[in-house]
Amino acid sequence: MPSNSSNNKPEWYQRALDTHCEERTVDVDNCKINYATWGEVGKLGIV
């Protein structure tokens, strides 16, 4: 059975968790939608 110790996280996983995101909000038909973005504006991304 895997241990739940925080020391067992892969390095890439911890780096991803530590990466700063920018939180934004957009209004669509009077419905507020919150989302987060990572990386530089104008560069390719994924959803």
MOLIN-V670994 format. One record per residue. RES is the residue in three letters. SS is DSSP state (hx for helix, st for strand, lp for the rest). PSI is psi as a letter, one per 40 degrees, with the letter a starting at -180 (* if undefined). NEAR is the number of other C-alpha atoms within 8 Angstrom. Layout:
# MOLIN-V670994
res: <RES:RES>
ss: <SS:SS>
psi: <PSI:PSI>
near: <NEAR:NEAR>
This chain:
# MOLIN-V670994
res: <MET:PRO:SER:ASN:SER:SER:ASN:ASN:LYS:PRO:GLU:TRP:TYR:GLN:ARG:ALA:LEU:ASP:THR:HIS:CYS:GLU:GLU:ARG:THR:VAL:ASP:VAL:ASP:ASN:CYS:LYS:ILE:ASN:TYR:ALA:THR:TRP:GLY:GLU:VAL:GLY:LYS:LEU:GLY:ILE:VAL>
ss: <lp:lp:lp:lp:lp:hx:hx:hx:lp:lp:hx:hx:hx:hx:hx:hx:hx:hx:lp:lp:lp:st:st:st:st:st:st:st:lp:lp:st:st:st:st:st:st:st:lp:lp:lp:lp:lp:lp:lp:lp:lp:lp>
psi: <h:i:i:e:h:e:e:e:h:i:d:d:d:d:d:d:d:e:h:h:i:h:h:i:i:i:h:h:f:f:h:h:h:i:i:i:i:i:a:h:h:e:i:i:a:i:*>
near: <2:3:5:5:6:5:4:7:8:6:6:6:8:9:8:7:6:6:7:5:8:7:8:8:8:7:8:7:4:5:6:8:8:8:7:8:8:8:6:5:4:4:6:4:4:3:2>
